[in-house]
Amino acid sequence: MATPRRSSRKKSRADLPHSVFISYARKTSRKPAEKLHRKLGGESGLAFLDTSDIEAGQHFPKILVEALLDAVVVVVFADETYFKRWYCLRELRTALAPFEALLRRSGASEQQKVAALSHIVFALPPGGPANMLHGLPSLVRQGSWPSADQTATLVQLIKTRLSSIGPSIRADIGNDQAADMIRATLLEESALPPPMNLTGMTRFPLSLPGSLGEGFVGRADDLWRIHFALFTMRGEPAASAALSGALEGGGGFGKTRLALEYLHRFGSHYPGGLFWVDADVSEEALQERFHSILRVLKP
């Protein structure tokens, strides 16, 4: 009788949960983040760093989200650029999820609030402004935090936190359904670019209907199909004719919302102008809107 063969696949470090998640803006905090990562053992150590701990072929957003939820301590390199990067802000929002969950329950004590924030460690820019954390809870703003170049101090603080606090962010949220919702939301948001600031672009009307922002979920693939057909397949814009397309579907399908979200999220790819026309009006009103667009193009 043949003996069943065991799989010889060696379990990689990326398959194992990390105790520490390093959240940073690559443009400005790469060097101190990588230095901290090395001091915590590198790829085989305590910390997850998104440039080092994701193996070829793995799904980047999924691995990133799981590492964040499984972390016990999240280190935030909180410089000015960090608060301008949508992916950094979503990592920060997830790190704050246990605190937000606590606030939704009435009667939380000060000690419970401190505990709900204890898994976050901030590294501030050397000589950075004192108000760098002005948009965060008061318990965070009042903390004494090391600067990003004080690697040894950060390592000691992280190890102290690891020895004194318990579960991961996922467990600390205290609700499997809430954790699953956070995970699903992060994966959905990672599949879509955020709404852009269209100020300065040629457009009509100047006041456009707003984007749903994070409330627009479940349609990422539809938006990418539109963009692939209209923009990617066009090739070199300067050498090819503009493409046009139409969305077809029954009433209530969400065609208008889909078109509007495409305008807000991908409009920057069309420097010639953005024009939103509601054709469900009289012929005279429609002609007036076309004339207004012409005046924008040729004042």
NUSE-267193 format. One record per residue (C-alpha): residue number from 1; residue in one letter; x, y, z. Coordinates in nm, 3 decimals, padded with zeros to 5 digits, always signed. Layout:
- NUM;a;X;Y;Z
...
END
This chain:
- 1;m;+00.000;+00.000;+00.000
- 2;a;+00.147;+00.334;-00.107
- 3;t;+00.214;+00.594;+00.159
- 4;p;+00.043;+00.928;+00.082
- 5;r;+00.297;+01.192;-00.012
- 6;r;+00.306;+01.505;+00.193
- 7;s;+00.323;+01.842;+00.029
- 8;s;+00.677;+01.974;+00.025
- 9;r;+00.568;+02.335;+00.002
- 10;k;+00.742;+02.538;+00.267
- 11;k;+00.517;+02.785;+00.442
- 12;s;+00.640;+03.136;+00.367
- 13;r;+00.658;+03.422;+00.615
- 14;a;+00.391;+03.601;+00.409
- 15;d;+00.151;+03.317;+00.495
- 16;l;+00.192;+03.383;+00.868
- 17;p;+00.029;+03.666;+01.062
- 18;h;+00.262;+03.950;+01.156
- 19;s;+00.238;+04.118;+01.494
- 20;v;+00.325;+04.463;+01.357
- 21;f;+00.193;+04.647;+01.051
- 22;i;+00.396;+04.943;+00.921
- 23;s;+00.175;+05.207;+00.760
- 24;y;+00.362;+05.477;+00.569
- 25;a;+00.372;+05.693;+00.258
- 26;r;+00.638;+05.549;+00.030
- 27;k;+00.731;+05.885;-00.120
- 28;t;+00.843;+06.039;+00.208
- 29;s;+00.886;+05.768;+00.474
- 30;r;+01.031;+05.471;+00.287
- 31;k;+01.380;+05.489;+00.446
- 32;p;+01.275;+05.508;+00.813
- 33;a;+01.001;+05.248;+00.752
- 34;e;+01.248;+05.006;+00.594
- 35;k;+01.498;+05.068;+00.874
- 36;l;+01.234;+04.988;+01.135
- 37;h;+01.135;+04.678;+00.940
- 38;r;+01.497;+04.555;+00.942
- 39;k;+01.533;+04.621;+01.315
- 40;l;+01.222;+04.411;+01.377
- 41;g;+01.370;+04.117;+01.191
- 42;g;+01.306;+04.196;+00.825
- 43;e;+01.095;+03.958;+00.619
- 44;s;+01.124;+03.680;+00.877
- 45;g;+01.053;+03.908;+01.174
- 46;l;+00.764;+04.070;+01.357
- 47;a;+00.659;+04.336;+01.109
- 48;f;+00.475;+04.350;+00.778
- 49;l;+00.602;+04.601;+00.520
- 50;d;+00.412;+04.607;+00.194
- 51;t;+00.724;+04.635;-00.025
- 52;s;+00.894;+04.331;+00.129
- 53;d;+00.641;+04.082;+00.259
- 54;i;+00.423;+04.020;-00.047
- 55;e;+00.542;+03.737;-00.269
- 56;a;+00.525;+03.743;-00.649
- 57;g;+00.182;+03.642;-00.773
- 58;q;-00.004;+03.719;-00.452
- 59;h;-00.303;+03.954;-00.455
- 60;f;-00.169;+04.280;-00.317
- 61;p;-00.483;+04.437;-00.165
- 62;k;-00.599;+04.111;-00.008
- 63;i;-00.262;+04.036;+00.157
- 64;l;-00.238;+04.397;+00.274
- 65;v;-00.584;+04.395;+00.430
- 66;e;-00.533;+04.061;+00.604
- 67;a;-00.196;+04.172;+00.744
- 68;l;-00.353;+04.491;+00.877
- 69;l;-00.644;+04.314;+01.047
- 70;d;-00.413;+04.048;+01.195
- 71;a;-00.172;+04.305;+01.340
- 72;v;-00.147;+04.367;+01.714
- 73;v;+00.044;+04.694;+01.672
- 74;v;+00.016;+04.938;+01.381
- 75;v;+00.304;+05.183;+01.335
- 76;v;+00.196;+05.500;+01.154
- 77;f;+00.464;+05.721;+00.999
- 78;a;+00.249;+06.031;+01.024
- 79;d;+00.402;+06.293;+00.798
- 80;e;+00.222;+06.549;+00.584
- 81;t;+00.216;+06.324;+00.278
- 82;y;+00.063;+06.039;+00.478
- 83;f;-00.256;+06.238;+00.537
- 84;k;-00.289;+06.305;+00.163
- 85;r;-00.270;+05.943;+00.046
- 86;w;-00.603;+05.763;+00.028
- 87;y;-00.453;+05.420;+00.096
- 88;c;-00.270;+05.550;+00.405
- 89;l;-00.589;+05.705;+00.537
- 90;r;-00.777;+05.379;+00.491
- 91;e;-00.508;+05.193;+00.683
- 92;l;-00.535;+05.453;+00.959
- 93;r;-00.915;+05.425;+00.961
- 94;t;-00.885;+05.049;+01.006
- 95;a;-00.635;+05.091;+01.289
- 96;l;-00.886;+05.321;+01.459
- 97;a;-01.176;+05.078;+01.406
- 98;p;-01.166;+04.929;+01.762
- 99;f;-01.181;+05.282;+01.906
- 100;e;-01.473;+05.376;+01.681
- 101;a;-01.653;+05.052;+01.772
- 102;l;-01.607;+05.137;+02.141
- 103;l;-01.752;+05.487;+02.094
- 104;r;-02.066;+05.338;+01.943
- 105;r;-02.128;+05.168;+02.276
- 106;s;-02.247;+05.407;+02.543
- 107;g;-02.069;+05.442;+02.874
- 108;a;-01.711;+05.375;+02.759
- 109;s;-01.462;+05.465;+03.032
- 110;e;-01.140;+05.658;+02.979
- 111;q;-00.944;+05.342;+03.052
- 112;q;-01.134;+05.153;+02.781
- 113;k;-01.065;+05.432;+02.533
- 114;v;-00.694;+05.421;+02.613
- 115;a;-00.694;+05.045;+02.565
- 116;a;-00.875;+05.073;+02.230
- 117;l;-00.599;+05.304;+02.103
- 118;s;-00.305;+05.124;+02.259
- 119;h;-00.223;+04.921;+01.947
- 120;i;-00.137;+05.234;+01.746
- 121;v;+00.214;+05.383;+01.759
- 122;f;+00.287;+05.710;+01.580
- 123;a;+00.623;+05.814;+01.437
- 124;l;+00.636;+06.187;+01.371
- 125;p;+00.859;+06.370;+01.123
- 126;p;+01.179;+06.503;+01.283
- 127;g;+01.108;+06.861;+01.383
- 128;g;+00.757;+06.830;+01.240
- 129;p;+00.472;+07.061;+01.338
- 130;a;+00.303;+06.995;+01.669
- 131;n;-00.040;+06.985;+01.502
- 132;m;+00.045;+06.690;+01.274
- 133;l;-00.214;+06.476;+01.456
- 134;h;-00.479;+06.748;+01.493
- 135;g;-00.748;+06.539;+01.319
- 136;l;-00.712;+06.238;+01.551
- 137;p;-00.866;+06.156;+01.893
- 138;s;-00.747;+06.373;+02.180
- 139;l;-00.581;+06.075;+02.351
- 140;v;-00.359;+06.042;+02.043
- 141;r;-00.287;+06.415;+02.018
- 142;q;-00.187;+06.429;+02.382
- 143;g;+00.059;+06.140;+02.352
- 144;s;+00.436;+06.182;+02.350
- 145;w;+00.550;+06.018;+02.028
- 146;p;+00.902;+05.954;+01.897
- 147;s;+01.021;+06.092;+01.566
- 148;a;+01.060;+05.872;+01.261
- 149;d;+01.440;+05.871;+01.285
- 150;q;+01.438;+05.739;+01.645
- 151;t;+01.431;+05.376;+01.536
- 152;a;+01.561;+05.230;+01.863
- 153;t;+01.295;+05.417;+02.061
- 154;l;+01.025;+05.296;+01.822
- 155;v;+01.143;+04.935;+01.852
- 156;q;+01.133;+04.953;+02.231
- 157;l;+00.788;+05.113;+02.231
- 158;i;+00.655;+04.849;+01.992
- 159;k;+00.792;+04.562;+02.200
- 160;t;+00.647;+04.716;+02.516
- 161;r;+00.306;+04.740;+02.353
- 162;l;+00.329;+04.381;+02.225
- 163;s;+00.401;+04.254;+02.574
- 164;s;+00.114;+04.444;+02.736
- 165;i;-00.178;+04.431;+02.489
- 166;g;-00.372;+04.135;+02.368
- 167;p;-00.559;+04.058;+02.050
- 168;s;-00.523;+04.166;+01.690
- 169;i;-00.726;+04.449;+01.542
- 170;r;-00.962;+04.189;+01.394
- 171;a;-01.027;+04.039;+01.740
- 172;d;-01.029;+04.374;+01.918
- 173;i;-01.314;+04.501;+01.702
- 174;g;-01.520;+04.246;+01.893
- 175;n;-01.759;+04.168;+01.610
- 176;d;-01.682;+03.925;+01.329
- 177;q;-01.945;+04.082;+01.107
- 178;a;-01.794;+04.429;+01.156
- 179;a;-01.445;+04.297;+01.081
- 180;d;-01.572;+04.126;+00.765
- 181;m;-01.740;+04.451;+00.661
- 182;i;-01.415;+04.645;+00.707
- 183;r;-01.230;+04.384;+00.505
- 184;a;-01.486;+04.391;+00.223
- 185;t;-01.489;+04.772;+00.219
- 186;l;-01.109;+04.797;+00.200
- 187;l;-01.093;+04.547;-00.085
- 188;e;-01.370;+04.729;-00.271
- 189;e;-01.203;+05.068;-00.226
- 190;s;-00.866;+04.931;-00.337
- 191;a;-01.025;+04.832;-00.667
- 192;l;-01.133;+05.188;-00.743
- 193;p;-00.956;+05.523;-00.762
- 194;p;-01.105;+05.778;-00.522
- 195;p;-01.310;+06.070;-00.659
- 196;m;-01.079;+06.339;-00.798
- 197;n;-01.076;+06.712;-00.740
- 198;l;-01.196;+06.847;-01.077
- 199;t;-01.122;+07.210;-00.992
- 200;g;-00.942;+07.379;-01.280
- 201;m;-01.064;+07.138;-01.546
- 202;t;-01.277;+07.263;-01.834
- 203;r;-01.628;+07.149;-01.752
- 204;f;-01.998;+07.227;-01.766
- 205;p;-02.183;+07.277;-01.547
- 206;l;-01.942;+07.407;-01.286
- 207;s;-02.157;+07.253;-01.014
- 208;l;-02.178;+06.881;-01.090
- 209;p;-02.379;+06.622;-00.896
- 210;g;-02.151;+06.480;-00.628
- 211;s;-01.986;+06.139;-00.605
- 212;l;-02.102;+05.882;-00.353
- 213;g;-01.737;+05.842;-00.251
- 214;e;-01.694;+05.540;-00.026
- 215;g;-02.068;+05.472;-00.053
- 216;f;-02.027;+05.357;-00.413
- 217;v;-01.970;+04.983;-00.378
- 218;g;-02.010;+04.671;-00.587
- 219;r;-01.954;+04.836;-00.927
- 220;a;-01.574;+04.842;-00.957
- 221;d;-01.569;+04.598;-01.247
- 222;d;-01.830;+04.800;-01.437
- 223;l;-01.620;+05.118;-01.406
- 224;w;-01.306;+04.941;-01.522
- 225;r;-01.491;+04.798;-01.824
- 226;i;-01.596;+05.149;-01.924
- 227;h;-01.245;+05.288;-01.879
- 228;f;-01.085;+05.000;-02.065
- 229;a;-01.319;+05.050;-02.362
- 230;l;-01.301;+05.431;-02.377
- 231;f;-00.945;+05.503;-02.273
- 232;t;-00.713;+05.202;-02.261
- 233;m;-00.818;+05.058;-02.598
- 234;r;-00.779;+05.399;-02.759
- 235;g;-00.402;+05.369;-02.744
- 236;e;-00.215;+05.693;-02.807
- 237;p;-00.475;+05.972;-02.763
- 238;a;-00.286;+06.217;-02.982
- 239;a;-00.290;+05.978;-03.276
- 240;s;-00.634;+05.821;-03.252
- 241;a;-00.992;+05.939;-03.272
- 242;a;-01.192;+05.974;-02.953
- 243;l;-01.423;+05.686;-02.875
- 244;s;-01.785;+05.707;-02.768
- 245;g;-01.999;+05.458;-02.585
- 246;a;-02.341;+05.404;-02.436
- 247;l;-02.469;+05.239;-02.120
- 248;e;-02.780;+05.033;-02.170
- 249;g;-03.001;+04.881;-01.903
- 250;g;-03.348;+04.876;-01.758
- 251;g;-03.490;+05.135;-01.524
- 252;g;-03.323;+05.141;-01.185
- 253;f;-03.006;+04.970;-01.309
- 254;g;-02.797;+05.270;-01.201
- 255;k;-02.675;+05.390;-01.541
- 256;t;-02.673;+05.758;-01.441
- 257;r;-02.485;+05.689;-01.117
- 258;l;-02.232;+05.472;-01.300
- 259;a;-02.166;+05.747;-01.556
- 260;l;-02.137;+06.009;-01.284
- 261;e;-01.891;+05.803;-01.079
- 262;y;-01.685;+05.746;-01.393
- 263;l;-01.669;+06.121;-01.448
- 264;h;-01.556;+06.188;-01.090
- 265;r;-01.301;+05.904;-01.072
- 266;f;-01.158;+05.897;-01.425
- 267;g;-01.234;+06.247;-01.551
- 268;s;-00.873;+06.359;-01.518
- 269;h;-00.788;+06.135;-01.816
- 270;y;-00.984;+06.369;-02.043
- 271;p;-00.810;+06.711;-02.037
- 272;g;-01.024;+06.838;-02.326
- 273;g;-01.319;+06.890;-02.094
- 274;l;-01.594;+06.724;-01.893
- 275;f;-01.956;+06.798;-01.983
- 276;w;-02.257;+06.661;-01.801
- 277;v;-02.586;+06.691;-01.993
- 278;d;-02.921;+06.582;-01.854
- 279;a;-03.121;+06.520;-02.171
- 280;d;-03.450;+06.458;-01.988
- 281;v;-03.566;+06.814;-02.059
- 282;s;-03.747;+07.001;-02.334
- 283;e;-03.580;+07.051;-02.673
- 284;e;-03.535;+07.422;-02.601
- 285;a;-03.364;+07.355;-02.267
- 286;l;-03.140;+07.094;-02.428
- 287;q;-03.032;+07.338;-02.701
- 288;e;-02.956;+07.594;-02.431
- 289;r;-02.727;+07.347;-02.254
- 290;f;-02.545;+07.261;-02.576
- 291;h;-02.497;+07.633;-02.638
- 292;s;-02.356;+07.675;-02.287
- 293;i;-02.103;+07.398;-02.357
- 294;l;-02.005;+07.570;-02.682
- 295;r;-01.948;+07.896;-02.493
- 296;v;-01.719;+07.712;-02.250
- 297;l;-01.518;+07.573;-02.542
- 298;k;-01.519;+07.897;-02.743
- 299;p;-01.582;+08.195;-02.513
END
